[in-house]
Amino acid sequence: MAILPIRITGDPVLHQPALPVTRFDDDLRTLVADMFETMAAAPGVGLAGPQVGVPLRLFVYNYSPDDGGERRGVAINPELWITPTPTGEADELAESEGCLSVPGERFPLRRAERALLRAVDLDGKSFEIEAAGWFARIFQHEFDHLDGVLYVDRLDFLNARRATKAIVKSGWGKPGNSWLPGVDDLEG
């Protein structure tokens, strides 16, 4: 297993739709194992293929809810259904979100409270997960990556301006920027 470089906003792979996974082989298993290791080293709760430069429709997640337990897995060629997103302003504390591809920044964003994920696993076996709260937020965030959308693309006007300033100040927003968890001091 290996820790992979994480692409930073501006890299073209992050801003275009990913392609379906068609080969379920040892290369895919290695990629997924590397993605889990990268996500843990970052640290993060989700990581999509495009974030490590692989334009395929898959993401890994590892969520530990407050009530105990752990939800960990890979979603390949996922479909996602969500409840309507609440209206109004996002709460600065309760709804702030970060992204490993916009490292070190957090901005408030409203998301749907519930989500239904349908995908296949590494063996091509179909599964379905109903998620609520932060778990639903993780699925929405990672699914967006597969469509070439970063969470900063969804921010309201004021927070989008703040995000743009942070991105410009950091020298991002152009191809070729990445960071390596455990080596570079950039966390998201």
N, CA, C and O of each residue as an XYZ file, in Angstrom:
752
protein
N       0.841     -1.179      0.000
C       0.000      0.000      0.000
C       0.884      1.239      0.000
O       2.039      1.212      0.423
N       0.292      2.329     -0.493
C       1.049      3.578     -0.593
C       0.136      4.762     -0.315
O      -1.067      4.718     -0.573
N       0.727      5.806      0.211
C       0.007      7.069      0.374
C       0.143      7.831     -0.934
O       1.245      8.008     -1.453
N      -0.985      8.276     -1.457
C      -1.029      8.951     -2.751
C      -1.087     10.465     -2.583
O      -1.650     10.952     -1.602
N      -0.513     11.225     -3.529
C      -0.663     12.678     -3.492
C      -2.128     13.055     -3.720
O      -2.815     12.450     -4.543
N      -2.592     14.056     -2.984
C      -3.958     14.545     -3.120
C      -3.938     15.811     -3.965
O      -3.226     16.765     -3.652
N      -4.716     15.812     -5.029
C      -4.793     16.954     -5.934
C      -5.515     18.109     -5.255
O      -6.451     17.916     -4.479
N      -5.052     19.322     -5.571
C      -5.619     20.548     -5.002
C      -6.439     21.253     -6.069
O      -6.131     21.181     -7.259
N      -7.500     21.945     -5.621
C      -8.399     22.657     -6.519
C      -7.634     23.376     -7.631
O      -6.596     23.994     -7.394
N      -8.161     23.281     -8.830
C      -7.515     23.829    -10.015
C      -6.990     22.733    -10.921
O      -6.839     22.942    -12.125
N      -6.710     21.567    -10.359
C      -6.272     20.453    -11.183
C      -7.470     19.978    -12.017
O      -8.544     19.743    -11.464
N      -7.303     19.835    -13.332
C      -8.439     19.484    -14.198
C      -9.197     18.229    -13.781
O     -10.412     18.172    -13.971
N      -8.529     17.219    -13.218
C      -9.204     15.980    -12.841
C     -10.284     16.227    -11.784
O     -11.228     15.446    -11.670
N     -10.150     17.310    -11.011
C     -11.133     17.632     -9.972
C     -12.357     18.357    -10.511
O     -13.376     18.451     -9.827
N     -12.263     18.865    -11.717
C     -13.304     19.752    -12.235
C     -13.995     19.195    -13.474
O     -14.535     19.950    -14.282
N     -13.978     17.878    -13.621
C     -14.691     17.235    -14.727
C     -15.297     15.925    -14.228
O     -14.769     15.313    -13.300
N     -16.394     15.496    -14.833
C     -17.020     14.249    -14.394
C     -16.085     13.050    -14.562
O     -15.344     12.947    -15.539
N     -16.142     12.157    -13.587
C     -15.339     10.943    -13.621
C     -16.048      9.876    -14.468
O     -17.252      9.952    -14.711
N     -15.282      8.905    -14.900
C     -15.789      7.825    -15.747
C     -16.178      6.609    -14.906
O     -15.620      6.402    -13.829
N     -17.119      5.813    -15.381
C     -17.492      4.603    -14.640
C     -16.327      3.625    -14.534
O     -15.487      3.536    -15.429
N     -16.295      2.902    -13.433
C     -15.338      1.819    -13.257
C     -15.844      0.634    -14.075
O     -16.999      0.228    -13.946
N     -14.974      0.089    -14.914
C     -15.373     -1.048    -15.754
C     -14.554     -2.299    -15.472
O     -14.954     -3.404    -15.841
N     -13.403     -2.126    -14.816
C     -12.534     -3.285    -14.527
C     -12.437     -3.487    -13.020
O     -11.981     -2.609    -12.288
N     -12.868     -4.640    -12.581
C     -12.790     -5.014    -11.167
C     -11.668     -6.040    -11.040
O     -11.895     -7.247    -11.130
N     -10.452     -5.534    -10.831
C      -9.279     -6.394    -10.846
C      -8.336     -6.027     -9.700
O      -8.687     -5.231     -8.829
N      -7.144     -6.611     -9.708
C      -6.167     -6.340     -8.657
C      -5.717     -4.882     -8.649
O      -5.422     -4.333     -7.587
N      -5.660     -4.250     -9.821
C      -5.298     -2.827     -9.871
C      -6.323     -1.984     -9.109
O      -5.956     -1.045     -8.402
N      -7.599     -2.318     -9.255
C      -8.642     -1.590     -8.527
C      -8.518     -1.842     -7.030
O      -8.659     -0.913     -6.234
N      -8.261     -3.062     -6.645
C      -8.095     -3.389     -5.214
C      -6.905     -2.623     -4.618
O      -6.987     -2.125     -3.496
N      -5.823     -2.534     -5.354
C      -4.651     -1.783     -4.883
C      -4.985     -0.304     -4.759
O      -4.626      0.327     -3.765
N      -5.665      0.259     -5.750
C      -6.067      1.665     -5.698
C      -6.915      1.939     -4.463
O      -6.670      2.908     -3.745
N      -7.904      1.098     -4.213
C      -8.788      1.293     -3.059
C      -8.005      1.193     -1.751
O      -8.212      2.002     -0.847
N      -7.114      0.218     -1.642
C      -6.286      0.092     -0.428
C      -5.428      1.344     -0.239
O      -5.299      1.848      0.876
N      -4.844      1.840     -1.323
C      -4.039      3.066     -1.248
C      -4.897      4.270     -0.866
O      -4.448      5.148     -0.129
N      -6.119      4.309     -1.362
C      -7.016      5.420     -1.016
C      -7.378      5.386      0.465
O      -7.435      6.436      1.105
N      -7.623      4.207      1.019
C      -7.895      4.101      2.460
C      -6.689      4.572      3.266
O      -6.839      5.305      4.244
N      -5.494      4.151      2.856
C      -4.283      4.563      3.568
C      -4.075      6.074      3.460
O      -3.699      6.714      4.442
N      -4.311      6.643      2.298
C      -4.170      8.085      2.085
C      -5.173      8.853      2.919
O      -4.827      9.851      3.550
N      -6.423      8.391      2.926
C      -7.478      9.046      3.701
C      -7.127      9.044      5.185
O      -7.317     10.053      5.865
N      -6.625      7.941      5.686
C      -6.262      7.851      7.104
C      -5.090      8.770      7.433
O      -5.074      9.391      8.496
N      -4.118      8.865      6.545
C      -2.945      9.698      6.793
C      -3.259     11.181      6.713
O      -2.561     11.993      7.321
N      -4.298     11.550      5.973
C      -4.582     12.963      5.701
C      -4.870     13.818      6.945
O      -4.264     14.889      6.993
N      -5.650     13.534      7.901
C      -6.714     12.539      7.974
C      -8.009     13.094      7.375
O      -8.241     14.303      7.368
N      -8.840     12.183      6.876
C     -10.125     12.572      6.311
C     -11.164     11.508      6.591
O     -10.852     10.443      7.124
N     -12.405     11.804      6.226
C     -13.507     10.848      6.401
C     -14.007     10.317      5.064
O     -14.870      9.440      5.020
N     -13.460     10.852      3.974
C     -13.822     10.400      2.642
C     -12.758     10.828      1.654
O     -12.044     11.805      1.874
N     -12.660     10.085      0.562
C     -11.687     10.409     -0.479
C     -12.193      9.805     -1.786
O     -12.505      8.616     -1.856
N     -12.270     10.643     -2.823
C     -12.769     10.206     -4.127
C     -11.620      9.985     -5.098
O     -10.564     10.603     -4.966
N     -11.820      9.112     -6.067
C     -10.819      8.821     -7.073
C     -10.193     10.067     -7.699
O      -8.967     10.152     -7.768
N     -10.991     11.038     -8.158
C     -10.392     12.228     -8.765
C      -9.430     12.974     -7.840
O      -8.502     13.628     -8.317
N      -9.638     12.886     -6.536
C      -8.758     13.588     -5.608
C      -7.333     13.021     -5.608
O      -6.388     13.707     -5.219
N      -7.187     11.777     -6.043
C      -5.848     11.191     -6.145
C      -5.447     11.037     -7.615
O      -4.574     10.237     -7.952
N      -6.096     11.816     -8.478
C      -5.729     11.862     -9.889
C      -6.279     10.740    -10.728
O      -5.834     10.544    -11.859
N      -7.244      9.990    -10.205
C      -7.834      8.866    -10.935
C      -9.274      9.239    -11.293
O     -10.131      9.284    -10.410
N      -9.551      9.506    -12.560
C     -10.873      9.993    -12.964
C     -11.925      8.887    -13.073
O     -12.569      8.726    -14.110
N     -12.087      8.135    -11.991
C     -13.064      7.047    -11.963
C     -14.104      7.296    -10.875
O     -13.825      7.961     -9.878
N     -15.301      6.757    -11.075
C     -16.421      6.964    -10.170
C     -16.340      5.997     -8.984
O     -17.016      4.970     -8.949
N     -15.501      6.354     -8.025
C     -15.426      5.591     -6.784
C     -14.956      6.502     -5.669
O     -14.230      7.470     -5.894
N     -15.387      6.170     -4.459
C     -14.870      6.867     -3.284
C     -14.835      5.912     -2.109
O     -15.564      4.921     -2.063
N     -13.964      6.235     -1.157
C     -13.882      5.494      0.102
C     -14.360      6.414      1.211
O     -14.310      7.637      1.086
N     -14.824      5.808      2.301
C     -15.292      6.596      3.437
C     -15.007      5.838      4.717
O     -14.901      4.611      4.722
N     -14.886      6.585      5.802
C     -14.675      6.016      7.124
C     -15.252      6.998      8.127
O     -14.635      8.019      8.433
N     -16.428      6.691      8.636
C     -17.151      7.586      9.522
C     -17.417      6.882     10.844
O     -17.929      5.763     10.872
N     -17.066      7.546     11.937
C     -17.331      7.016     13.276
C     -18.333      7.932     13.962
O     -17.958      8.994     14.459
N     -19.605      7.538     13.995
C     -20.607      8.384     14.637
C     -20.399      8.473     16.148
O     -19.737      7.627     16.750
N     -20.972      9.509     16.741
C     -20.843      9.726     18.188
C     -21.413      8.580     19.013
O     -20.984      8.354     20.144
N     -22.380      7.854     18.452
C     -23.015      6.769     19.206
C     -22.219      5.462     19.121
O     -22.706      4.409     19.532
N     -21.015      5.530     18.597
C     -20.164      4.343     18.524
C     -20.238      3.663     17.181
O     -21.055      4.020     16.333
N     -19.388      2.694     16.995
C     -19.355      1.964     15.738
C     -18.530      2.689     14.687
O     -18.019      3.786     14.913
N     -18.417      2.055     13.552
C     -17.663      2.636     12.455
C     -18.342      2.242     11.155
O     -18.753      1.095     10.980
N     -18.455      3.190     10.253
C     -18.990      2.920      8.921
C     -17.841      3.145      7.950
O     -17.421      4.282      7.736
N     -17.339      2.082      7.371
C     -16.181      2.160      6.485
C     -16.482      1.360      5.231
O     -17.026      0.259      5.312
N     -16.131      1.904      4.070
C     -16.370      1.157      2.851
C     -15.914      1.882      1.607
O     -15.338      2.968      1.654
N     -16.198      1.231      0.486
C     -15.926      1.811     -0.823
C     -17.228      1.788     -1.612
O     -17.980      0.814     -1.570
N     -17.479      2.865     -2.323
C     -18.651      2.967     -3.189
C     -18.149      3.111     -4.625
O     -17.475      4.087     -4.954
N     -18.474      2.148     -5.471
C     -18.043      2.150     -6.862
C     -19.265      2.349     -7.745
O     -20.301      1.714     -7.548
N     -19.127      3.243     -8.725
C     -20.227      3.609     -9.630
C     -21.501      3.936     -8.855
O     -22.566      3.395     -9.151
N     -21.392      4.820     -7.862
C     -22.541      5.098     -6.998
C     -23.636      5.927     -7.664
O     -23.405      6.667     -8.621
N     -24.826      5.768     -7.118
C     -25.968      6.636     -7.386
C     -26.368      7.192     -6.032
O     -26.252      6.500     -5.020
N     -26.838      8.433     -6.000
C     -27.184      9.057     -4.724
C     -28.495      9.815     -4.852
O     -28.688     10.616     -5.767
N     -29.398      9.538     -3.902
C     -30.652     10.284     -3.801
C     -30.641     10.998     -2.470
O     -30.238     10.431     -1.455
N     -31.086     12.254     -2.472
C     -31.087     13.045     -1.241
C     -32.452     13.683     -1.015
O     -33.228     13.898     -1.946
N     -32.717     13.978      0.254
C     -33.916     14.740      0.594
C     -33.671     16.200      0.222
O     -32.526     16.588     -0.011
N     -34.718     17.012      0.162
C     -34.503     18.428     -0.178
C     -33.566     19.112      0.825
O     -33.628     18.869      2.031
N     -32.705     19.967      0.291
C     -31.779     20.717      1.134
C     -32.551     21.829      1.838
O     -33.317     22.546      1.194
N     -32.362     21.985      3.145
C     -33.062     23.047      3.863
C     -32.691     24.430      3.309
O     -31.580     24.637      2.821
N     -33.616     25.348      3.391
C     -33.355     26.714      2.951
C     -32.750     27.502      4.103
O     -32.724     27.036      5.242
N     -32.270     28.688      3.797
C     -31.699     29.560      4.816
C     -30.187     29.458      4.834
O     -29.585     28.688      4.086
N     -29.589     30.256      5.707
C     -28.133     30.295      5.811
C     -27.599     29.087      6.569
O     -28.226     28.592      7.506
N     -26.444     28.632      6.151
C     -25.776     27.526      6.825
C     -25.204     28.023      8.147
O     -24.727     29.153      8.244
N     -25.257     27.172      9.155
C     -24.699     27.489     10.468
C     -23.174     27.382     10.402
O     -22.636     26.353      9.995
N     -22.489     28.444     10.804
C     -21.027     28.526     10.723
C     -20.334     27.376     11.472
O     -19.304     26.877     11.018
N     -20.885     26.964     12.595
C     -20.257     25.899     13.377
C     -20.774     24.517     12.992
O     -19.990     23.612     12.705
N     -22.084     24.360     12.986
C     -22.669     23.036     12.799
C     -22.585     22.521     11.369
O     -22.620     21.310     11.151
N     -22.472     23.422     10.384
C     -22.505     22.984      8.993
C     -21.229     23.328      8.217
O     -21.237     23.330      6.986
N     -20.146     23.617      8.920
C     -18.886     23.896      8.212
C     -18.293     22.604      7.689
O     -18.316     21.567      8.352
N     -17.768     22.696      6.499
C     -17.257     21.524      5.792
C     -15.840     21.824      5.322
O     -15.501     22.976      5.053
N     -15.033     20.809      5.226
C     -13.688     20.942      4.685
C     -13.491     19.940      3.571
O     -14.347     19.089      3.329
N     -12.356     20.043      2.889
C     -12.078     19.150      1.774
C     -10.572     18.978      1.657
O      -9.823     19.950      1.753
N     -10.134     17.758      1.451
C      -8.711     17.488      1.307
C      -8.131     18.117      0.042
O      -6.912     18.243     -0.078
N      -8.984     18.514     -0.902
C      -8.530     19.185     -2.118
C      -8.572     20.706     -2.003
O      -8.214     21.412     -2.945
N      -9.003     21.204     -0.859
C      -8.912     22.628     -0.499
C      -8.384     22.627      0.934
O      -9.078     23.049      1.859
N      -7.148     22.149      1.113
C      -6.644     21.840      2.449
C      -6.561     23.033      3.387
O      -6.153     24.130      3.006
N      -6.967     22.778      4.638
C      -6.851     23.785      5.687
C      -7.979     24.789      5.742
O      -7.991     25.646      6.625
N      -8.929     24.708      4.821
C     -10.041     25.667      4.785
C     -11.340     24.973      5.165
O     -11.522     23.784      4.903
N     -12.245     25.732      5.787
C     -13.578     25.235      6.141
C     -14.575     26.359      5.921
O     -14.322     27.508      6.284
N     -15.710     26.018      5.324
C     -16.758     26.995      5.074
C     -18.115     26.333      5.297
O     -18.268     25.134      5.062
N     -19.108     27.118      5.756
C     -20.434     26.553      5.997
C     -21.187     26.288      4.694
O     -21.164     27.093      3.763
N     -21.852     25.137      4.661
C     -22.616     24.732      3.484
C     -23.811     23.915      3.913
O     -23.681     22.976      4.698
N     -24.966     24.265      3.404
C     -26.172     23.473      3.677
C     -26.148     22.222      2.819
O     -25.800     22.264      1.639
N     -26.521     21.118      3.427
C     -26.632     19.835      2.730
C     -27.949     19.182      3.133
O     -28.543     19.533      4.152
N     -28.388     18.247      2.336
C     -29.579     17.472      2.672
C     -29.315     16.669      3.947
O     -28.194     16.224      4.194
N     -30.348     16.494      4.738
C     -30.222     15.777      6.007
C     -30.128     14.264      5.806
O     -29.529     13.567      6.625
N     -30.714     13.755      4.723
C     -30.731     12.312      4.508
C     -30.298     11.990      3.078
O     -30.503     12.778      2.155
N     -29.695     10.811      2.920
C     -29.248     10.369      1.600
C     -29.401      8.856      1.483
O     -29.319      8.127      2.472
N     -29.620      8.414      0.284
C     -29.666      6.986     -0.039
C     -28.581      6.729     -1.081
O     -28.623      7.275     -2.183
N     -27.622      5.901     -0.723
C     -26.509      5.558     -1.603
C     -26.718      4.157     -2.138
O     -26.972      3.224     -1.376
N     -26.612      4.008     -3.448
C     -26.600      2.696     -4.091
C     -25.318      2.611     -4.896
O     -25.003      3.520     -5.665
N     -24.578      1.530     -4.726
C     -23.286      1.369     -5.395
C     -22.952     -0.107     -5.452
O     -23.761     -0.958     -5.081
N     -21.742     -0.402     -5.923
C     -21.224     -1.763     -5.873
C     -19.909     -1.738     -5.116
O     -19.254     -0.700     -5.020
N     -19.531     -2.887     -4.582
C     -18.275     -3.007     -3.836
C     -17.170     -3.529     -4.761
O     -17.353     -3.593     -5.976
N     -16.042     -3.895     -4.189
C     -14.893     -4.364     -4.972
C     -15.158     -5.662     -5.728
O     -14.457     -5.984     -6.688
N     -16.162     -6.398     -5.294
C     -16.515     -7.636     -5.978
C     -17.636     -7.436     -6.988
O     -18.115     -8.397     -7.591
N     -18.057     -6.178     -7.174
C     -19.150     -5.885     -8.096
C     -20.513     -6.177     -7.516
O     -21.507     -6.188     -8.243
N     -20.578     -6.419     -6.194
C     -21.842     -6.733     -5.525
C     -22.559     -5.438     -5.144
O     -21.963     -4.543     -4.543
N     -23.833     -5.347     -5.494
C     -24.633     -4.159     -5.203
C     -24.941     -4.050     -3.719
O     -25.114     -5.057     -3.032
N     -25.007     -2.813     -3.232
C     -25.438     -2.556     -1.857
C     -26.134     -1.208     -1.797
O     -26.063     -0.400     -2.723
N     -26.806     -0.997     -0.684
C     -27.560      0.233     -0.472
C     -27.387      0.660      0.979
O     -27.454     -0.170      1.886
N     -27.164      1.962      1.203
C     -27.019      2.496      2.555
C     -27.886      3.741      2.688
O     -27.827      4.644      1.853
N     -28.689      3.779      3.744
C     -29.408      4.999      4.106
C     -28.567      5.724      5.134
O     -28.094      5.121      6.097
N     -28.379      7.027      4.931
C     -27.535      7.813      5.827
C     -28.253      9.084      6.232
O     -29.075      9.620      5.488
N     -27.924      9.561      7.434
C     -28.489     10.812      7.940
C     -27.370     11.640      8.561
O     -26.314     11.113      8.912
N     -27.614     12.936      8.691
C     -26.672     13.828      9.361
C     -25.328     13.889      8.652
O     -25.256     14.026      7.431
N     -24.252     13.784      9.450
C     -22.909     13.899      8.887
C     -22.580     12.776      7.921
O     -21.834     12.978      6.963
N     -23.126     11.607      8.162
C     -22.868     10.490      7.250
C     -23.455     10.805      5.875
O     -22.824     10.531      4.854
N     -24.659     11.377      5.844
C     -25.269     11.801      4.582
C     -24.443     12.905      3.930
O     -24.296     12.935      2.708
N     -23.907     13.809      4.741
C     -23.057     14.899      4.230
C     -21.810     14.324      3.555
O     -21.417     14.787      2.484
N     -21.197     13.334      4.167
C     -19.998     12.712      3.585
C     -20.327     12.143      2.210
O     -19.587     12.367      1.252
N     -21.429     11.409      2.105
C     -21.809     10.831      0.813
C     -22.039     11.923     -0.232
O     -21.600     11.786     -1.374
N     -22.720     13.000      0.145
C     -22.980     14.083     -0.801
C     -21.680     14.744     -1.254
O     -21.504     15.034     -2.438
N     -20.778     14.978     -0.315
C     -19.497     15.612     -0.621
C     -18.680     14.751     -1.594
O     -18.178     15.250     -2.600
N     -18.553     13.468     -1.288
C     -17.750     12.586     -2.136
C     -18.408     12.349     -3.488
O     -17.718     12.280     -4.506
N     -19.727     12.225     -3.513
C     -20.432     12.049     -4.778
C     -20.229     13.267     -5.674
O     -20.060     13.123     -6.884
N     -20.243     14.472     -5.085
C     -19.979     15.686     -5.864
C     -18.635     15.598     -6.583
O     -18.521     16.002     -7.740
N     -17.614     15.068     -5.899
C     -16.297     14.940     -6.534
C     -16.386     14.141     -7.831
O     -15.670     14.434     -8.788
N     -17.244     13.152     -7.870
C     -17.362     12.303     -9.052
C     -18.005     13.037    -10.222
O     -17.885     12.615    -11.373
N     -18.686     14.134     -9.919
C     -19.296     14.971    -10.960
C     -18.473     16.215    -11.253
O     -18.929     17.097    -11.981
N     -17.261     16.304    -10.696
C     -16.390     17.449    -10.948
C     -16.764     18.688    -10.161
O     -16.451     19.807    -10.568
N     -17.441     18.492     -9.024
C     -17.898     19.604     -8.194
C     -17.196     19.540     -6.843
O     -17.208     18.503     -6.179
N     -16.584     20.652     -6.437
C     -16.018     20.770     -5.100
C     -17.020     21.500     -4.219
O     -17.858     22.251     -4.717
N     -16.938     21.282     -2.917
C     -17.906     21.926     -2.029
C     -17.837     23.443     -2.123
O     -18.849     24.115     -1.926
N     -16.659     23.997     -2.421
C     -16.554     25.454     -2.551
C     -17.347     25.966     -3.746
O     -17.696     27.146     -3.790
N     -17.639     25.105     -4.714
C     -18.472     25.490     -5.860
C     -19.929     25.682     -5.451
O     -20.694     26.309     -6.184
N     -20.321     25.161     -4.310
C     -21.709     25.218     -3.847
C     -21.950     26.298     -2.786
O     -23.079     26.462     -2.322
N     -20.914     27.029     -2.401
C     -21.053     28.005     -1.313
C     -21.904     29.199     -1.721
O     -22.005     29.537     -2.900
N     -22.520     29.838     -0.712
C     -23.247     31.075     -0.976
C     -22.253     32.164     -1.384
O     -21.042     31.978     -1.270
N     -22.762     33.283     -1.853
C     -21.918     34.327     -2.434
C     -20.795     34.778     -1.502
O     -19.635     34.821     -1.911
N     -21.126     35.111     -0.262
C     -20.123     35.629      0.670
C     -19.031     34.591      0.954
O     -17.842     34.909      0.917
N     -19.439     33.359      1.235
C     -18.447     32.318      1.518
C     -17.667     31.909      0.274
O     -16.502     31.524      0.374
N     -18.294     31.988     -0.890
C     -17.575     31.709     -2.134
C     -16.464     32.740     -2.337
O     -15.375     32.391     -2.793
N     -16.728     33.996     -2.007
C     -15.689     35.035     -2.107
C     -14.552     34.755     -1.129
O     -13.379     34.897     -1.476
N     -14.905     34.355      0.099
C     -13.877     34.022      1.094
C     -13.027     32.839      0.609
O     -11.804     32.842      0.753
N     -13.686     31.838      0.039
C     -12.971     30.661     -0.460
C     -12.048     31.040     -1.621
O     -10.903     30.593     -1.677
N     -12.542     31.854     -2.534
C     -11.725     32.283     -3.668
C     -10.488     33.032     -3.191
O      -9.393     32.807     -3.707
N     -10.647     33.914     -2.220
C      -9.499     34.650     -1.675
C      -8.480     33.691     -1.064
O      -7.277     33.852     -1.270
N      -8.950     32.699     -0.317
C      -8.042     31.727      0.304
C      -7.315     30.907     -0.753
O      -6.123     30.633     -0.615
N      -8.018     30.516     -1.798
C      -7.425     29.717     -2.874
C      -6.355     30.524     -3.609
O      -5.265     30.020     -3.877
N      -6.672     31.771     -3.929
C      -5.706     32.633     -4.622
C      -4.491     32.895     -3.733
O      -3.353     32.815     -4.196
N      -4.731     33.207     -2.459
C      -3.638     33.483     -1.525
C      -2.691     32.283     -1.406
O      -1.484     32.459     -1.243
N      -3.236     31.069     -1.488
C      -2.427     29.851     -1.369
C      -1.728     29.473     -2.672
O      -0.907     28.556     -2.693
N      -2.050     30.179     -3.763
C      -1.430     29.858     -5.050
C      -2.054     28.670     -5.745
O      -1.439     28.068     -6.625
N      -3.284     28.323     -5.355
C      -3.975     27.193     -5.974
C      -4.834     27.697     -7.126
O      -4.691     28.838     -7.566
N      -5.717     26.848     -7.606
C      -6.621     27.234     -8.679
C      -6.020     27.031    -10.057
O      -6.553     27.525    -11.050
N      -4.922     26.312    -10.121
C      -4.296     26.011    -11.409
C      -3.806     24.563    -11.379
O      -3.648     23.989    -10.302
N      -3.566     23.972    -12.539
C      -3.139     22.570    -12.592
C      -1.798     22.340    -11.904
O      -0.958     23.236    -11.818
N      -1.625     21.118    -11.420
C      -0.320     20.683    -10.939
C      -0.081     20.778     -9.447
O       0.983     20.370     -8.982
N      -1.019     21.298     -8.679
C      -0.824     21.393     -7.231
C      -1.367     20.152     -6.538
O      -2.476     19.696     -6.818
N      -0.562     19.619     -5.629
C      -0.991     18.481     -4.822
C      -0.237     18.543     -3.506
O       0.698     19.327     -3.342
N      -0.659     17.705     -2.573
C       0.055     17.576     -1.299
C       0.070     16.111     -0.913
O      -0.795     15.338     -1.324
N       1.060     15.740     -0.123
C       1.232     14.353      0.276
C       1.040     14.233      1.786
O       1.860     14.740      2.551
N      -0.028     13.570      2.226
C      -0.244     13.393      3.667
C       0.956     12.735      4.334
O       1.541     11.791      3.804
N       1.309     13.253      5.505
C       2.437     12.732      6.241
C       3.757     13.387      5.870
O       4.753     13.232      6.576
N       3.763     14.129      4.749
C       4.966     14.819      4.299
C       4.738     16.324      4.310
O       5.503     17.070      4.921
N       3.685     16.763      3.633
C       3.336     18.178      3.570
C       2.445     18.537      4.745
O       1.630     17.727      5.185
N       2.599     19.741      5.247
C       1.796     20.208      6.385
C       0.556     20.940      5.884
O       0.396     22.138      6.114
N      -0.324     20.205      5.195
C      -1.578     20.754      4.707
C      -2.683     19.804      5.104
O      -2.699     18.653      4.666
N      -3.608     20.265      5.927
C      -4.738     19.419      6.317
C      -6.015     20.098      5.888
O      -6.090     21.326      5.866
N      -7.051     19.290      5.535
C      -8.327     19.843      5.110
C      -9.469     19.278      5.860
O     -10.616     19.650      5.611
